[in-house]
């Protein structure tokens, strides 16, 4: 299996994960365990999907899953919430 760490999509996904971790740490307790959990889980799913896509010959179906997951991450935060600064940066993903 090829390593995914060198891929721009992996680097962008990892940056998203790190950014969301920092943002969620500043959430009030209730949001940390509701919205924060969803954001963290979604960012981890994107990373796992990138690794899965890299290992497959037919990458298109997994890349579509990545796109769907990123769109869900874009919907989760409320407008104007601090994590808005992280999520739009991931739009460069295919």
Residue frames as a rotation matrix with the C-alpha (Angstrom) as fourth column:
UNK 1
0.583 0.812 0.000 0.00
0.812 -0.583 0.000 0.00
0.000 0.000 -1.000 0.00
UNK 2
-0.208 -0.628 0.750 1.33
0.601 -0.687 -0.408 3.41
0.772 0.366 0.520 -0.97
UNK 3
-0.534 -0.052 -0.844 1.79
0.782 -0.412 -0.469 6.08
-0.323 -0.910 0.261 1.66
UNK 4
0.343 0.778 0.526 -0.77
0.879 -0.464 0.113 8.88
0.332 0.423 -0.843 1.62
UNK 5
0.376 -0.156 -0.913 1.14
0.690 -0.611 0.388 11.44
-0.619 -0.776 -0.122 3.71
UNK 6
-0.682 -0.726 -0.083 2.77
0.457 -0.513 0.726 13.04
-0.570 0.458 0.682 0.67
UNK 7
-0.348 0.623 0.701 -0.53
0.878 -0.045 0.476 13.81
0.328 0.781 -0.531 -1.08
UNK 8
-0.887 0.061 0.458 -1.88
-0.107 -0.992 -0.074 17.39
0.449 -0.114 0.886 -1.07
UNK 9
0.102 0.995 0.000 -5.36
-0.324 0.033 0.945 16.06
0.941 -0.096 0.326 -0.23
UNK 10
0.306 -0.071 -0.949 -3.95
0.757 0.623 0.197 14.28
0.578 -0.779 0.244 2.82
UNK 11
-0.729 -0.662 -0.173 -2.04
0.645 -0.582 -0.495 17.36
0.227 -0.472 0.852 3.94
UNK 12
-0.632 0.576 0.519 -5.15
-0.392 -0.815 0.427 19.55
0.669 0.067 0.741 3.57
UNK 13
0.389 0.804 -0.451 -7.26
-0.001 0.490 0.872 16.99
0.921 -0.338 0.191 5.44
UNK 14
0.003 -0.484 -0.875 -4.71
0.918 0.349 -0.190 16.77
0.397 -0.802 0.445 8.23
UNK 15
-0.916 -0.292 0.273 -4.56
0.207 -0.931 -0.301 20.57
0.342 -0.219 0.914 8.49
UNK 16
-0.124 0.957 0.262 -8.35
-0.433 -0.290 0.853 20.59
0.893 -0.008 0.451 8.77
UNK 17
0.425 0.253 -0.869 -8.19
0.507 0.729 0.460 17.98
0.750 -0.636 0.182 11.51
UNK 18
-0.468 -0.707 -0.531 -5.60
0.855 -0.209 -0.476 19.98
0.225 -0.676 0.702 13.49
UNK 19
-0.834 0.202 0.513 -7.51
-0.152 -0.979 0.137 23.23
0.530 0.036 0.847 13.04
UNK 20
0.183 0.982 -0.052 -10.79
-0.276 0.102 0.956 21.69
0.944 -0.160 0.289 14.18
UNK 21
0.137 -0.216 -0.967 -9.06
0.820 0.572 -0.012 20.18
0.555 -0.791 0.256 17.22
UNK 22
-0.848 -0.515 -0.123 -7.88
0.504 -0.712 -0.489 23.65
0.164 -0.476 0.864 18.27
UNK 23
-0.600 0.689 0.407 -11.28
-0.438 -0.708 0.554 25.23
0.669 0.154 0.727 17.64
UNK 24
0.300 0.771 -0.561 -13.21
0.093 0.562 0.822 22.52
0.949 -0.299 0.097 19.49
UNK 25
-0.362 -0.512 -0.779 -10.96
0.833 0.196 -0.517 22.94
0.417 -0.836 0.355 22.54
UNK 26
-0.996 -0.057 0.061 -12.33
0.031 -0.931 -0.364 26.46
0.078 -0.361 0.929 22.89
UNK 27
-0.298 0.954 -0.020 -15.99
-0.027 0.012 1.000 25.41
0.954 0.298 0.022 22.68
UNK 28
-0.179 0.385 0.905 -18.23
-0.977 -0.178 -0.118 25.70
0.116 -0.906 0.408 25.71
UNK 29
-0.696 -0.205 0.688 -18.77
-0.461 0.863 -0.209 22.34
-0.551 -0.462 -0.695 27.41
UNK 30
0.243 0.882 0.404 -22.11
-0.120 0.440 -0.890 21.53
-0.963 0.168 0.213 25.75
UNK 31
0.781 0.043 -0.623 -20.88
-0.609 -0.171 -0.775 22.31
-0.140 0.984 -0.107 22.23
UNK 32
-0.278 -0.960 -0.035 -17.62
-0.956 0.273 0.106 20.46
-0.092 0.063 -0.994 22.86
UNK 33
-0.728 -0.002 0.685 -19.50
-0.187 0.962 -0.197 17.23
-0.659 -0.271 -0.701 23.42
UNK 34
0.395 0.865 0.310 -22.14
0.214 0.242 -0.946 17.70
-0.893 0.440 -0.090 20.72
UNK 35
0.966 -0.027 -0.257 -20.94
-0.244 -0.416 -0.876 19.73
-0.083 0.909 -0.409 17.76
UNK 36
0.177 -0.984 0.030 -17.29
-0.959 -0.166 0.230 19.19
-0.221 -0.070 -0.973 18.67
UNK 37
-0.183 -0.186 0.965 -17.65
-0.184 0.971 0.152 15.41
-0.966 -0.149 -0.212 18.61
UNK 38
0.726 0.526 0.443 -19.31
0.345 0.280 -0.896 15.53
-0.595 0.803 0.022 15.20
UNK 39
0.829 -0.460 -0.319 -16.58
-0.558 -0.644 -0.523 17.80
0.035 0.612 -0.790 13.80
UNK 40
-0.106 -0.917 0.384 -13.75
-0.869 0.273 0.413 15.68
-0.484 -0.290 -0.826 15.18
UNK 41
0.011 0.184 0.983 -15.31
0.107 0.977 -0.184 12.44
-0.994 0.107 -0.009 13.96
UNK 42
0.917 0.390 0.087 -15.91
0.144 -0.120 -0.982 13.92
-0.372 0.913 -0.166 10.51
UNK 43
0.535 -0.795 -0.287 -12.34
-0.845 -0.506 -0.172 15.15
-0.008 0.335 -0.942 10.20
UNK 44
-0.313 -0.632 0.709 -11.02
-0.586 0.716 0.379 11.71
-0.747 -0.298 -0.594 11.21
UNK 45
0.405 0.540 0.738 -13.33
0.287 0.691 -0.663 10.06
-0.868 0.480 0.125 8.65
UNK 46
0.932 -0.105 -0.348 -11.96
-0.353 -0.492 -0.796 12.31
-0.087 0.864 -0.495 5.91
UNK 47
0.009 -0.999 0.051 -8.39
-0.974 0.003 0.225 11.28
-0.225 -0.052 -0.973 6.80
UNK 48
-0.254 -0.065 0.965 -9.31
-0.168 0.986 0.022 7.60
-0.952 -0.157 -0.261 6.79
UNK 49
0.728 0.607 0.318 -11.06
0.231 0.220 -0.948 7.95
-0.645 0.764 0.020 3.44
UNK 50
0.643 -0.582 -0.497 -8.03
-0.764 -0.534 -0.363 9.67
-0.054 0.613 -0.788 1.91
UNK 51
-0.400 -0.805 0.438 -5.84
-0.756 0.560 0.338 6.75
-0.518 -0.196 -0.833 2.97
UNK 52
0.016 0.503 0.864 -8.43
0.167 0.851 -0.498 4.29
-0.986 0.153 -0.070 1.62
UNK 53
0.911 0.341 -0.232 -8.67
-0.133 -0.289 -0.948 6.10
-0.390 0.894 -0.218 -1.72
UNK 54
0.243 -0.911 -0.333 -4.90
-0.959 -0.277 0.056 6.13
-0.143 0.306 -0.941 -2.06
UNK 55
-0.506 -0.458 0.731 -4.79
-0.469 0.857 0.212 2.36
-0.724 -0.236 -0.649 -1.60
UNK 56
0.249 0.725 0.642 -7.41
0.254 0.591 -0.766 1.62
-0.935 0.354 -0.037 -4.25
UNK 57
-0.707 -0.411 0.576 -7.09
0.619 0.035 0.785 1.31
-0.342 0.911 0.229 -7.97
UNK 58
-0.189 0.745 0.639 -10.55
0.645 -0.397 0.653 2.84
0.741 0.536 -0.405 -8.52
UNK 59
-0.851 -0.313 -0.422 -10.38
0.526 -0.511 -0.680 5.99
-0.003 -0.801 0.599 -6.42
UNK 60
-0.709 0.550 0.441 -13.50
-0.137 -0.721 0.679 7.75
0.691 0.422 0.587 -7.72
UNK 61
0.263 0.897 -0.356 -16.09
0.344 0.257 0.903 6.16
0.901 -0.360 -0.241 -5.37
UNK 62
0.102 -0.288 -0.952 -13.99
0.995 0.033 0.097 6.91
0.004 -0.957 0.290 -2.29
UNK 63
-0.903 -0.420 0.094 -13.27
0.426 -0.903 0.050 10.46
0.064 0.085 0.994 -3.47
UNK 64
-0.285 0.888 0.361 -17.02
-0.029 -0.384 0.923 10.97
0.958 0.253 0.135 -3.76
UNK 65
0.453 0.388 -0.803 -17.37
0.745 0.330 0.580 9.80
0.490 -0.861 -0.140 -0.15
UNK 66
-0.484 -0.706 -0.517 -14.71
0.862 -0.486 -0.142 12.33
-0.151 -0.514 0.844 0.85
UNK 67
-0.827 0.212 0.521 -16.59
0.083 -0.870 0.485 15.08
0.556 0.444 0.702 -0.93
UNK 68
0.207 0.972 -0.109 -19.82
0.206 0.066 0.976 14.13
0.956 -0.225 -0.187 0.87
UNK 69
0.261 -0.174 -0.949 -18.09
0.955 0.191 0.227 14.08
0.142 -0.966 0.216 4.23
UNK 70
-0.798 -0.595 -0.092 -16.54
0.601 -0.798 -0.051 17.50
-0.043 -0.096 0.994 3.63
UNK 71
-0.501 0.703 0.505 -19.92
-0.039 -0.601 0.798 18.91
0.865 0.380 0.328 2.62
UNK 72
0.482 0.655 -0.583 -21.37
0.551 0.291 0.782 17.56
0.682 -0.698 -0.220 5.87
UNK 73
-0.188 -0.634 -0.750 -18.55
0.971 -0.233 -0.046 19.25
-0.146 -0.738 0.659 7.77
UNK 74
-0.897 -0.122 0.425 -19.43
0.258 -0.925 0.279 22.50
0.359 0.360 0.861 6.02
UNK 75
-0.033 0.980 0.198 -23.04
0.033 -0.196 0.980 22.22
0.999 0.039 -0.026 7.16
UNK 76
0.096 0.092 -0.991 -22.33
0.868 0.480 0.129 21.39
0.487 -0.873 -0.034 10.80
UNK 77
-0.707 -0.415 -0.573 -20.96
0.680 -0.620 -0.390 24.69
-0.193 -0.666 0.721 12.08
UNK 78
0.466 0.845 -0.263 -23.34
0.756 -0.535 -0.378 27.53
-0.460 -0.022 -0.888 12.63
UNK 79
0.442 -0.262 0.858 -22.79
0.616 -0.607 -0.502 30.58
0.652 0.750 -0.107 10.47
UNK 80
0.485 -0.327 0.811 -20.18
-0.447 -0.890 -0.092 32.83
0.751 -0.318 -0.578 12.01
UNK 81
0.979 -0.160 0.125 -18.90
-0.027 0.509 0.860 30.12
-0.202 -0.846 0.494 14.35
UNK 82
0.336 -0.930 -0.149 -15.10
-0.722 -0.355 0.594 30.09
-0.605 -0.092 -0.791 14.80
UNK 83
-0.178 -0.463 0.868 -14.70
0.173 0.854 0.491 26.76
-0.969 0.237 -0.072 12.99
UNK 84
0.882 0.459 0.109 -15.89
0.217 -0.190 -0.958 28.43
-0.419 0.868 -0.267 9.78
UNK 85
0.503 -0.755 -0.421 -12.28
-0.820 -0.570 0.043 29.53
-0.273 0.324 -0.906 9.33
UNK 86
-0.445 -0.684 0.577 -11.16
-0.462 0.728 0.507 25.88
-0.767 -0.041 -0.640 9.07
UNK 87
0.026 0.537 0.843 -13.81
0.327 0.793 -0.515 24.14
-0.945 0.289 -0.155 7.05
UNK 88
0.879 0.353 -0.321 -13.93
-0.181 -0.376 -0.909 26.33
-0.441 0.857 -0.267 3.91
UNK 89
0.080 -0.942 -0.327 -10.20
-0.917 -0.199 0.347 25.76
-0.392 0.272 -0.879 3.38
UNK 90
-0.476 -0.226 0.850 -10.89
-0.085 0.974 0.211 22.12
-0.876 0.028 -0.482 2.70
UNK 91
0.588 0.794 -0.152 -13.01
-0.199 -0.041 -0.979 22.97
-0.784 0.606 0.134 -0.35
UNK 92
0.031 -0.657 -0.753 -9.91
-0.981 -0.164 0.103 22.47
-0.191 0.736 -0.650 -2.48
UNK 93
-0.591 -0.197 0.782 -10.45
-0.209 0.974 0.087 18.73
-0.779 -0.112 -0.617 -2.12
UNK 94
-0.910 0.239 -0.340 -11.83
-0.312 0.146 0.939 16.98
0.274 0.960 -0.059 -5.22
